[in-house]
Amino acid sequence: LEHALANAQRTDYEGALLAIDLHDFSVVNDAFGHQFGDQLLQEVARRMERLIDEADTAARLGADDFVVVLENLNGDREQAILDARQWAHALIELLHEPFEIDGKHYVTSVSIGVTMFSDTEGGVEVLIRNADLALADAKQEGPHTIRFFNPSMQENVSRRVHLESAMRNALENNHFHFFVQPQVDSQHHVTGVELLMRWSDAELGYVPPSEFIPVAEATGLIVPMGEWLLGEAARLMQRWQEDPLLRDLTVAVNISAKQFRHAGFVDMIKRIIQQPNVNASLLELEITESMLIEDVQNTVRRIAKLNEWGVRFSLDDFGTGYASLSYLKQLPIYQLKIDQSFIRDILTDTNDEIIVSTILGLGRSMGLEVIAEGVETAQQARRLNEMGCAKYQGFHFGRPASPVEWEARLRESRLTIYAGGN
């Protein structure tokens, strides 16, 4: 790389560094064995060799990560960028052709991050870092994706570092708070609430969950943050047990995969539900479908243990992940939560209506409750009711707000929210 950078400065010909990641390579090793995986890596390397020129370099950094150095692309920067993109596309197409290894056919996919030499104000380390940033952006988009580095990526990284520091401070000083959003039945009676974490920082201002939750997941902060939210759920349930109008409401909390798999998760839940005036049967933990394909047996054991203590589980964002009937048969869950992406266009998209109808039928046949999230209009609610949906959550029935605000509204309405009364 040092030689390539020096050559580019001397000749004024642009170059590029490509960081390449094979998708789901760990799954290959687990499914077919490490010998199969090693042969796959060798075949990938051979195909790369077919594309590179004598002046170019390809190398494997480790595991499923490769890099390619393209030199002498073009004297014109814009054309060089097009050439680098064309090379990356050619590699994606070449690697997507089936591999035949030990009589098995396997199709792989890659993500590629690209940084041009001229984008780098620094040496080799900066060049590699920029390619890694571009690759991380590509991997977020999924397989067969190419992303080029640009300075805004570094700004995003700086923002994430700042967010992490501020989030640690918020945890230490109890600066997080939560809202609740009601869940209602077909008669529009409130049957429970979901707790939703919120954060406003003195310097950063309001930070949406869509920004701080991914950072929490990546850094591991999601574990202590999740424990904090569950503690707040317990305190809310304790307070509501003293109010005849509120004591029977369920309280739902979303659980991340990292939090669920933490060694102390089950014991932490046990401590919470053993507190005075915490009714375990009113606590609902929401997990996602993607958690089911990783260590299914351990997932089932943990859910079953918590079920024994009265805690119930709901499968969140249902229809968007990987759950199959075989997984559902094993899991001791009580509810499916239809993802809002299917609700949004249910009035205009026949496919969405079919999917929702199928999930409702699946719930009935398996004895599971079904709740639709993201219900925003009276028309959506009416159509869902006609289809047999009995539980709802969404802006039409109430936006997330502080517990104190919703407690006042619930007492005033005697647990009934009327359509259009938000």
C-alpha positions in Angstrom: 0.0 0.0 0.0 2.8 2.4 0.8 4.3 1.7 -2.6 1.0 2.1 -4.3 0.3 5.5 -2.6 3.8 6.7 -3.6 3.3 5.6 -7.1 0.0 7.4 -7.4 1.6 10.6 -6.1 4.4 10.3 -8.6 2.3 9.4 -11.7 -1.0 11.3 -10.8 -2.9 8.2 -11.7 -5.7 7.4 -9.2 -5.8 4.2 -7.2 -8.4 2.5 -4.9 -8.5 0.2 -1.9 -11.4 -2.2 -1.7 -12.4 -4.0 1.5 -14.4 -7.1 0.8 -16.5 -9.1 3.3 -18.1 -12.5 2.6 -21.6 -12.7 4.0 -22.5 -15.4 6.6 -19.1 -17.2 6.4 -19.5 -18.3 10.0 -22.7 -20.1 9.0 -20.8 -21.9 6.3 -18.3 -23.2 8.8 -21.0 -24.2 11.2 -23.1 -25.9 8.6 -20.4 -27.7 6.4 -17.3 -27.7 8.5 -14.1 -25.7 8.5 -12.5 -27.7 5.7 -15.4 -26.7 3.4 -15.0 -23.1 4.5 -11.2 -23.2 3.8 -11.9 -24.5 0.3 -14.5 -21.8 -0.3 -12.0 -19.1 0.7 -9.5 -20.6 -1.8 -12.0 -20.6 -4.6 -12.9 -17.0 -3.8 -9.3 -16.0 -4.0 -8.9 -17.8 -7.4 -11.8 -15.9 -8.8 -10.3 -12.6 -7.5 -7.1 -13.4 -9.3 -9.0 -13.7 -12.6 -10.0 -10.0 -12.3 -6.8 -8.3 -11.1 -4.0 -7.0 -13.4 -0.3 -7.5 -12.8 0.0 -4.1 -11.1 -2.9 -4.9 -8.7 -2.8 -6.7 -5.4 -5.3 -9.0 -3.6 -4.8 -10.3 0.0 -6.8 -12.0 2.7 -6.6 -10.1 6.0 -8.2 -12.8 8.0 -11.4 -14.9 8.4 -13.7 -13.8 5.6 -12.1 -10.4 5.0 -10.2 -9.6 1.8 -8.6 -6.4 0.4 -7.8 -5.5 -3.2 -5.5 -2.7 -4.3 -6.2 -1.3 -7.7 -3.4 0.9 -9.1 -3.1 3.1 -12.2 -6.9 3.3 -12.7 -7.0 6.6 -14.5 -5.6 10.1 -14.5 -9.1 11.5 -14.3 -10.6 11.1 -10.8 -14.2 10.7 -11.9 -13.4 8.1 -14.4 -11.2 6.3 -11.9 -14.2 6.1 -9.5 -16.3 4.6 -12.3 -13.5 2.1 -13.1 -13.3 1.1 -9.4 -17.1 0.7 -9.2 -17.1 -1.4 -12.4 -14.4 -3.7 -11.0 -16.4 -4.1 -7.8 -19.5 -4.9 -9.7 -17.6 -7.5 -11.8 -16.3 -9.1 -8.6 -19.8 -9.3 -7.1 -21.2 -11.0 -10.2 -18.3 -13.4 -10.4 -18.5 -14.4 -6.7 -22.3 -14.8 -7.0 -21.9 -17.7 -9.5 -22.3 -21.0 -7.7 -19.2 -22.7 -6.2 -18.9 -26.5 -6.4 -17.1 -27.9 -3.4 -17.1 -31.6 -2.4 -20.1 -32.2 -4.6 -22.0 -29.3 -3.0 -23.2 -26.2 -4.8 -22.9 -23.0 -2.7 -23.7 -19.4 -3.6 -22.1 -16.6 -1.6 -22.5 -12.9 -1.6 -20.2 -10.0 -0.6 -20.3 -6.4 0.5 -17.5 -4.0 -0.7 -16.2 -0.8 0.7 -14.1 1.4 -1.6 -11.8 4.3 -0.8 -9.9 6.3 -3.5 -6.3 7.2 -2.8 -7.1 10.8 -3.3 -9.6 10.7 -0.4 -6.8 9.9 2.0 -5.0 12.7 3.8 -2.6 10.4 5.6 -0.8 7.1 5.2 -1.7 3.4 4.9 -3.5 3.2 8.3 -5.9 6.0 7.3 -6.5 4.4 3.9 -7.4 1.1 5.6 -9.6 2.8 8.1 -11.5 4.6 5.4 -12.1 1.4 3.4 -13.3 -0.3 6.6 -15.8 2.6 7.2 -17.1 2.2 3.7 -17.4 -1.5 4.2 -19.3 -1.1 7.4 -21.7 1.2 5.6 -22.1 -1.4 2.8 -22.8 -4.3 5.2 -25.6 -2.3 6.8 -27.3 -2.2 3.4 -27.0 -6.0 2.9 -25.3 -8.3 0.4 -24.2 -7.2 -3.1 -23.7 -3.6 -1.9 -20.9 -1.3 -2.8 -20.2 1.9 -0.8 -17.5 4.5 -1.3 -15.8 6.3 1.5 -16.6 10.0 1.9 -15.7 12.5 4.7 -19.3 12.3 6.1 -18.5 8.7 7.2 -15.8 10.0 9.5 -18.3 12.6 10.8 -20.7 9.7 11.5 -18.0 7.8 13.4 -17.2 10.9 15.5 -20.9 11.3 16.2 -21.1 7.7 17.3 -18.1 8.1 19.6 -19.7 11.2 21.1 -23.0 9.4 21.5 -21.4 6.5 23.3 -19.7 8.8 25.8 -22.9 10.8 26.4 -24.9 7.6 26.8 -22.5 6.3 29.5 -22.9 9.5 31.3 -26.7 9.4 31.0 -26.7 5.9 32.5 -24.5 6.9 35.4 -26.6 10.0 36.1 -30.1 8.6 35.4 -30.8 10.9 32.4 -32.7 8.4 30.4 -36.5 8.4 30.6 -39.3 6.5 29.1 -42.7 7.0 27.4 -45.6 4.5 27.3 -47.9 3.8 24.4 -51.3 2.1 25.0 -52.4 -1.3 23.5 -56.1 -1.7 23.0 -58.6 -4.4 22.3 -61.3 -4.4 19.6 -63.6 -2.3 21.8 -60.8 0.3 22.2 -60.4 -0.6 25.8 -56.8 -0.1 27.0 -55.4 -3.5 28.0 -51.7 -2.6 28.5 -48.8 -0.4 27.5 -45.4 -0.7 25.9 -42.5 1.1 27.5 -40.4 3.1 25.0 -37.0 4.5 26.0 -36.3 8.1 25.3 -33.2 10.4 25.7 -32.6 14.1 25.7 -29.0 15.3 26.2 -28.0 18.7 27.5 -25.5 19.1 24.6 -26.9 16.9 21.9 -30.6 17.7 22.4 -33.3 15.1 21.7 -31.7 11.9 20.3 -34.2 9.6 18.6 -34.1 5.9 19.5 -33.3 5.1 15.8 -29.9 6.7 16.4 -29.0 5.8 20.0 -30.3 2.2 20.1 -27.9 0.9 17.3 -25.0 2.5 19.1 -26.1 0.9 22.4 -26.3 -2.5 20.6 -22.8 -2.1 19.0 -21.2 -1.0 22.3 -22.9 -3.4 24.6 -24.6 -0.5 26.5 -27.9 -2.1 25.5 -27.5 -4.5 28.4 -27.4 -2.0 31.3 -29.9 0.3 29.5 -32.3 -2.6 29.1 -31.9 -3.5 32.8 -32.7 0.1 33.7 -35.8 0.1 31.6 -37.0 -3.2 33.2 -36.4 -1.6 36.6 -38.6 1.3 35.6 -41.2 -1.2 34.4 -41.2 -2.8 37.8 -41.6 0.5 39.6 -44.5 1.4 37.3 -46.2 -1.9 38.0 -45.7 -1.4 41.7 -47.4 2.0 41.6 -50.2 0.8 39.4 -51.0 -2.1 41.8 -52.3 0.6 44.2 -54.8 1.9 41.6 -57.9 -0.2 40.8 -58.2 1.3 37.4 -54.6 0.5 36.4 -53.6 -2.6 38.3 -54.6 -5.1 35.6 -52.7 -3.4 32.7 -49.9 -5.4 31.1 -46.5 -3.8 30.7 -44.5 -4.7 27.6 -40.7 -4.2 27.3 -38.6 -4.9 24.2 -35.6 -7.1 24.8 -32.6 -7.1 22.5 -30.8 -10.2 21.4 -27.6 -9.2 23.2 -29.6 -8.5 26.4 -31.5 -11.8 26.2 -28.3 -13.8 25.8 -26.4 -12.0 28.6 -25.4 -14.5 31.3 -27.2 -12.7 34.0 -30.5 -12.0 32.2 -32.7 -14.7 33.7 -31.5 -13.9 37.3 -32.0 -10.2 36.6 -35.7 -10.9 35.6 -36.1 -13.1 38.6 -34.9 -10.3 40.9 -37.4 -7.9 39.3 -40.5 -10.0 39.5 -39.7 -11.0 43.1 -40.0 -7.4 44.2 -43.2 -6.5 46.2 -46.3 -5.7 44.2 -44.8 -6.8 40.9 -47.2 -9.2 39.2 -45.1 -11.3 36.9 -48.1 -12.4 34.8 -48.5 -8.7 33.7 -44.9 -8.4 32.4 -44.5 -9.0 28.7 -41.1 -9.3 27.1 -40.9 -8.7 23.4 -38.3 -10.6 21.4 -37.7 -10.6 17.6 -37.7 -13.4 15.1 -34.0 -13.0 14.3 -33.2 -14.2 17.8 -34.8 -17.6 17.1 -32.3 -18.8 14.5 -29.3 -18.4 16.9 -29.1 -21.0 19.6 -32.7 -22.1 19.5 -32.4 -24.6 22.3 -31.0 -22.1 24.8 -33.6 -19.6 23.7 -36.4 -22.1 24.4 -34.9 -23.0 27.7 -34.7 -19.4 28.9 -38.2 -18.5 27.8 -39.6 -21.7 29.4 -37.9 -20.9 32.7 -39.3 -17.4 32.7 -42.7 -18.7 31.7 -42.6 -20.9 34.9 -42.3 -17.7 36.9 -45.3 -16.1 35.1 -43.5 -13.9 32.6 -45.0 -13.9 29.1 -43.3 -13.5 25.7 -44.4 -11.8 22.5 -42.8 -12.2 19.1 -42.2 -8.6 17.9 -42.0 -7.5 14.2 -43.5 -10.8 13.1 -43.3 -11.5 9.4 -40.1 -9.6 8.8 -37.6 -12.2 10.1 -36.7 -15.9 9.9 -39.2 -17.6 12.2 -40.7 -20.8 10.8 -43.5 -23.0 12.1 -41.0 -25.3 13.6 -39.6 -22.5 15.7 -43.0 -21.3 16.7 -44.0 -24.8 17.8 -41.0 -25.0 20.2 -41.4 -21.5 21.7 -43.6 -21.0 24.7 -44.8 -17.6 23.5 -48.3 -16.2 23.9 -48.5 -13.5 21.2 -47.5 -12.5 17.7 -47.0 -8.8 16.9 -47.6 -8.0 13.3 -44.9 -5.6 12.0 -46.1 -2.1 11.1 -44.6 -2.4 7.6 -47.5 -4.7 6.7 -50.1 -2.4 8.4 -49.0 0.8 6.6 -50.4 -0.2 3.2 -52.9 -2.8 4.2 -55.7 -0.8 2.5 -54.0 -0.5 -0.9 -51.5 -3.4 -1.1 -53.1 -6.8 -1.6 -49.9 -8.6 -0.6 -49.8 -6.9 2.7 -53.5 -7.8 3.4 -52.7 -11.4 2.5 -49.8 -11.5 4.9 -51.8 -10.0 7.7 -54.6 -12.4 7.1 -52.2 -15.3 7.1 -50.6 -14.2 10.4 -54.1 -13.8 12.0 -55.0 -17.3 10.9 -51.7 -18.7 12.1 -52.4 -17.1 15.5 -55.8 -18.6 15.7 -54.7 -22.1 14.7 -51.8 -22.1 17.2 -53.8 -20.5 20.1 -51.7 -17.3 20.1 -52.9 -13.8 20.5 -52.1 -11.4 17.7 -51.6 -7.6 18.0 -51.1 -5.2 15.1 -48.6 -2.4 15.6 -48.4 0.8 13.7 -52.2 1.4 13.3 -52.4 5.1 12.4 -55.9 5.6 10.9 -59.5 4.6 11.7 -59.7 2.9 8.3 -56.8 0.7 9.1 -58.3 -0.2 12.5 -61.7 -0.9 10.9 -60.2 -3.2 8.3 -58.1 -5.1 10.8 -61.2 -5.6 12.9 -63.1 -7.0 9.9 -60.2 -9.4 9.4 -60.5 -10.7 13.0 -57.7 -8.7 14.7 -58.5 -8.2 18.3 -55.6 -6.1 19.6 -53.9 -2.9 18.3 -51.2 -0.4 19.0 -50.4 2.8 17.1 -50.9 6.5 16.8 -54.6 6.2 16.0 -55.1 4.9 19.6 -52.5 7.1 21.2 -49.0 8.4 20.8 -46.2 7.6 23.2 -46.3 10.0 26.2 -45.1 10.1 29.8 -46.6 7.6 32.2 -48.1 10.5 34.2 -49.9 11.9 31.2 -51.3 8.5 30.2 -52.4 7.7 33.7 -54.4 10.9 33.8 -56.0 10.2 30.4 -56.8 6.6 31.4 -58.5 7.7 34.6 -60.4 10.4 32.7 -61.6 8.1 30.0 -62.1 5.1 32.3 -59.7 3.0 30.3 -61.5 3.8 27.0 -60.1 5.7 24.1 -62.4 6.6 21.3 -61.3 6.8 17.7 -60.3 10.3 16.9 -60.0 11.3 20.5 -56.2 11.6 20.6 
